[in-house]
Amino acid sequence: MPPPLAPTGWTARIVWLGQVADRGVSLTSVPLQSLDARFGGIPGDSHFGATRKADGRVAAQYARGTPIRNTRELSIVSREELDAIAAEMGLPALDAAWLGATMMVEGLPDFTLLPPSARLQVEGAGATLVVDMENHPCALPAREIERRHPGKGALFRKAAVRRRGVTAWVEREGCLQLGDVLRLHLPTQPPWPHEAGPLQRADPAP
């Protein structure tokens, strides 16, 4: 029997790191050379903390403002997907900072489609991040893009579908540094057979 959570031959490399101190002021991340990953996320980041307030993403489960476990400690995007978004929008490049990202990686195809509970672990059993779920496109990055490229912001949400990256939380504390190699670990259980998978469902209405 395979282990319930198995390392794969796939790896990614950290190519960008950043944090947002106050998303109420600006979504744009400040680039950094390294981040201290703690059980509450990244100290100093606006998403740091063991809990968060329920928002529209979990409106079917909780009343807005209900304290819930924070599984959105980090926002992770991929260089390959940001390049694809930029190309579709007619931009020369898309800066991860404009999306309020915590980390950008390269090397994993279809990064946004990683399954929930996948792990990204720094080689050598270092800091370990658990994928929560796909980070669906929203209007906030569109505003940041529009400020820099007038007329382009409105194109973001459509171009970023299935490319916006994932949210994640810290399972093992440690340091994250530019150039670190992350090993992908995947759960080995089959999909639940009684419900169509996310790729078979129609996208929610905007």
C-alpha positions as CSV (number, residue, x, y, z in Angstrom):
1,M,0.0,0.0,0.0
2,P,1.3,3.5,-0.8
3,P,1.6,5.9,2.1
4,P,-1.4,8.2,2.5
5,L,0.9,11.2,1.7
6,A,3.7,10.5,-0.7
7,P,6.7,12.5,-2.1
8,T,6.7,12.9,-5.9
9,G,9.5,13.5,-8.4
10,W,8.2,17.0,-8.9
11,T,9.9,20.1,-7.4
12,A,9.5,23.8,-7.6
13,R,12.0,26.6,-6.9
14,I,11.1,29.8,-5.0
15,V,11.8,32.7,-7.3
16,W,10.0,35.5,-5.4
17,L,8.9,36.3,-1.8
18,G,6.9,39.1,-0.3
19,Q,4.4,40.2,2.2
20,V,1.6,42.7,2.6
21,A,1.5,44.6,6.0
22,D,-2.0,46.1,5.6
23,R,-4.3,45.0,2.7
24,G,-6.6,47.8,3.7
25,V,-4.0,50.3,2.6
26,S,-2.5,48.4,-0.4
27,L,-2.6,44.9,-1.8
28,T,0.9,45.3,-3.3
29,S,3.4,43.0,-1.6
30,V,6.8,44.2,-0.5
31,P,9.6,42.0,-2.1
32,L,11.9,40.2,0.4
33,Q,14.8,37.8,0.3
34,S,13.5,35.4,2.9
35,L,10.4,34.8,5.1
36,D,10.0,33.3,8.5
37,A,7.2,30.8,8.2
38,R,5.4,30.2,11.5
39,F,2.3,28.3,12.5
40,G,0.2,31.5,12.2
41,G,1.8,32.3,8.8
42,I,4.2,35.1,8.1
43,P,4.8,37.5,11.0
44,G,4.1,41.0,9.9
45,D,1.8,39.9,7.1
46,S,-1.9,41.0,7.2
47,H,-2.9,37.3,6.9
48,F,-0.9,36.2,10.0
49,G,-2.8,34.5,12.8
50,A,-4.3,31.2,13.9
51,T,-7.8,32.4,13.0
52,R,-9.5,34.7,10.5
53,K,-13.0,36.2,9.9
54,A,-15.3,34.3,7.6
55,D,-15.8,36.2,4.3
56,G,-17.6,35.6,1.0
57,R,-15.4,32.6,0.2
58,V,-17.2,30.6,2.9
59,A,-20.6,32.3,2.8
60,A,-22.3,28.9,2.4
61,Q,-20.8,27.7,5.7
62,Y,-20.6,30.7,8.1
63,A,-22.1,34.1,8.7
64,R,-19.7,36.8,7.6
65,G,-17.3,37.7,10.4
66,T,-17.4,34.4,12.2
67,P,-14.0,33.4,13.6
68,I,-12.7,30.4,11.7
69,R,-9.3,28.6,11.4
70,N,-6.9,30.5,9.2
71,T,-6.0,28.3,6.2
72,R,-5.2,31.3,4.0
73,E,-1.9,32.2,5.6
74,L,0.0,32.4,2.3
75,S,-0.9,33.2,-1.3
76,I,1.3,31.2,-3.7
77,V,1.5,31.8,-7.5
78,S,3.6,30.3,-10.3
79,R,5.8,32.2,-12.7
80,E,4.5,30.1,-15.6
81,E,0.9,30.9,-14.9
82,L,1.5,34.6,-14.3
83,D,3.3,34.7,-17.7
84,A,0.2,33.0,-19.3
85,I,-2.1,35.6,-17.6
86,A,0.0,38.5,-18.8
87,A,0.1,37.2,-22.4
88,E,-3.7,36.8,-22.5
89,M,-4.1,40.3,-21.1
90,G,-1.6,41.8,-23.6
91,L,0.9,42.8,-20.9
92,P,4.7,42.3,-21.1
93,A,4.7,40.8,-17.6
94,L,2.6,40.5,-14.4
95,D,4.3,41.3,-11.1
96,A,3.5,38.9,-8.3
97,A,3.5,41.9,-6.0
98,W,0.4,43.3,-7.7
99,L,-1.5,40.1,-6.7
100,G,-0.6,40.5,-3.0
101,A,1.4,37.2,-3.3
102,T,3.5,35.7,-0.5
103,M,5.5,33.5,-2.8
104,M,6.1,32.8,-6.5
105,V,7.5,29.4,-7.6
106,E,8.5,27.9,-11.0
107,G,8.7,24.4,-12.2
108,L,5.3,22.9,-11.5
109,P,2.8,22.8,-14.4
110,D,-0.8,23.6,-13.8
111,F,0.2,24.8,-10.4
112,T,-3.3,26.2,-9.5
113,L,-4.8,22.7,-9.9
114,L,-2.7,21.2,-7.1
115,P,-5.2,19.2,-4.9
116,P,-6.0,20.4,-1.4
117,S,-3.7,18.8,1.2
118,A,-0.7,18.7,-1.2
119,R,2.5,19.6,0.6
120,L,5.3,21.9,-0.6
121,Q,8.3,21.0,1.6
122,V,11.7,22.7,1.5
123,E,14.2,19.9,0.6
124,G,15.9,18.4,3.6
125,A,12.6,18.3,5.6
126,G,12.5,22.0,6.1
127,A,9.5,24.4,6.2
128,T,6.4,22.6,4.9
129,L,3.3,24.4,3.4
130,V,-0.1,22.7,3.0
131,V,-2.2,23.7,0.0
132,D,-5.7,24.8,1.2
133,M,-7.4,25.4,-2.2
134,E,-7.4,27.3,-5.4
135,N,-7.2,31.0,-4.9
136,H,-10.0,32.3,-7.1
137,P,-9.5,35.6,-9.1
138,C,-11.0,38.7,-7.5
139,A,-11.3,42.4,-8.2
140,L,-8.4,43.5,-5.9
141,P,-5.5,42.6,-8.1
142,A,-7.4,44.0,-11.1
143,R,-7.4,47.4,-9.3
144,E,-3.6,47.2,-8.8
145,I,-3.1,46.3,-12.5
146,E,-5.4,49.1,-13.6
147,R,-3.4,51.7,-11.7
148,R,-0.3,50.7,-13.6
149,H,-1.8,49.7,-17.0
150,P,-5.0,51.7,-17.6
151,G,-7.6,49.7,-19.5
152,K,-6.1,46.3,-18.6
153,G,-7.4,45.7,-15.1
154,A,-10.8,44.5,-16.2
155,L,-9.1,41.7,-18.2
156,F,-7.6,40.0,-15.1
157,R,-10.4,37.9,-13.7
158,K,-11.1,36.1,-16.9
159,A,-7.4,35.6,-17.8
160,A,-6.6,34.3,-14.3
161,V,-9.2,31.6,-14.1
162,R,-7.4,28.3,-13.0
163,R,-4.1,30.3,-13.0
164,R,-4.5,32.5,-9.8
165,G,-2.5,30.1,-7.6
166,V,-3.4,28.6,-4.3
167,T,-3.7,29.5,-0.7
168,A,-1.7,27.6,1.9
169,W,-0.9,27.2,5.6
170,V,2.2,26.3,7.5
171,E,2.4,22.7,8.8
172,R,6.1,22.9,9.8
173,E,7.9,26.1,10.7
174,G,11.1,27.2,9.1
175,C,12.8,29.7,6.9
176,L,11.8,30.2,3.2
177,Q,14.5,31.7,1.0
178,L,14.8,32.7,-2.6
179,G,16.2,29.7,-4.5
180,D,14.9,27.1,-2.1
181,V,13.7,23.9,-3.7
182,L,10.3,22.6,-2.7
183,R,9.4,19.0,-3.0
184,L,5.8,18.3,-4.0
185,H,4.0,15.6,-1.8
186,L,0.6,14.4,-2.9
187,P,-2.3,12.6,-1.0
188,T,-2.7,9.2,-2.5
189,Q,-6.5,8.8,-1.9
190,P,-8.7,8.6,-5.0
191,P,-11.3,11.3,-5.7
192,W,-14.7,10.9,-4.0
193,P,-16.8,9.0,-6.5
194,H,-20.2,10.6,-5.7
195,E,-19.5,14.1,-6.7
196,A,-18.1,15.6,-9.9
197,G,-14.7,17.1,-9.5
198,P,-14.0,20.8,-9.7
199,L,-12.9,20.6,-13.3
200,Q,-16.3,19.1,-14.3
201,R,-18.4,21.7,-12.4
202,A,-19.4,24.9,-14.1
203,D,-17.5,27.9,-12.9
204,P,-19.5,30.0,-10.4
205,A,-21.2,33.2,-11.8
206,P,-18.9,36.2,-11.5
